[in-house]
Amino acid sequence: MKTVYTFIPARAHEYPDHPERPGRLDALAPLLPSINAERIEATSATPEQVARVHQPQLIKAIEEVCLQGPVIIDHAPTYVTQTSYQDALLAAGGTIACTRAVLNGDAQNAFAIVRPPGHHAEPERAMGFCIFNNVAIAAREALSNGLDRVMVIDYDAHHGNGTQAACMDDDRFGFISTHQWGIYPGTGWIDDAPHARGRLVNVPLSQFAGDRVFARVAEDIFKPVVEKFRPQMLLISAGFDAHWNDPLTSLGLSTRGFFNISKKLVELAEEYCAGKIVFVLEGGYDPRNIANGSAAVFDALTHSTVGKDADDPSPHREPDHESRIAEILKWHGIKS
């Protein structure tokens, strides 16, 4: 079975000197023709598909404000241009196309390389560089097409507050987020959603948490949560701003770390989800990190060995996270 991907660079969705820009993908684009995966075309998501996550009045407001673009719409700052409404629909559509390919058995797994990103976008507002929540829309697409349970695992450096809001009251929709604590958007503490223990799991991390900490989290938190929830598909919010030299954040993953965590997620999908897994690009503000991290994801999806560019270890000492992991396990009733 093949791996497929969509590539939606949204080149007109750009604002002067903004870190979420088309140039994020410039180092990755030349590598894609040599990737052992098939590019598939995407069509725009419909407003009805987007409305499975977002309130119709938000969708209409985004369409209208884009006519005035370019303009800043929140303090993050999040911006829109005159094309951003259509760009956001196509980003969601690219994620849906990957999800459908896996659901339909046309592909084993997939990677939606799309922008604008989505995981901060809440049902009633765009925020945090995000317009529509691509991964949550894809999860709803899967639930609307026969699946009983899906889970999003988010390893972006920032908390996926929008995805959390989208799944808050839906027992079919699981969510795990690893993120640097104390940075934007300031959400994602361990006890955020006491009614959803074991289904909605936040893993707030200290700065410089890297390959070793993430390996522990994957084994001690991801695995038992997936085993208990039994999703039929995994959707992964892949944020390469968790790399140690991202200009906006201070976590500690290396490219090899991205490969290791992605490989673990692919293995979990194979064990519990018949291999059904879709990665979705979120943040990452160094183009080389996005290129290397994306290549590592493709290596994991295609069961390849990690490439030569993976050896970029963090120069920072990782903090001890034993007590934090134990606190999370206790809150969610997970036996270590």
Secondary structure, DSSP 8 states (H G I E B T S, - for coil): --EEEEEE--TT---TT-SSSGGGGTTTGGGGGGSSSEE-------HHHHTTTS-HHHHHHHHHHHTT-SEEEETTTEEE-TTHHHHHHHHHHHHHHHHHHHHTTS-SEEEEEESS--TT-BTTB-BTTBSS-HHHHHHHHHHTTT-S-EEEEE-SSS--HHHHHHHTT-TTEEEEEEEETTSTT----TTS-GGGTTTEEEEEE-TT-BHHHHHHHIIIIIHHHHHHH--S-EEEEE-GGGBTT-SS---BB-HHHHHHHHHHHHHHHHHHSTT-EEEEE-----HHHHHHHHHHHHHHHTT----GGG----SS-----HHHHHHHHHHHT---
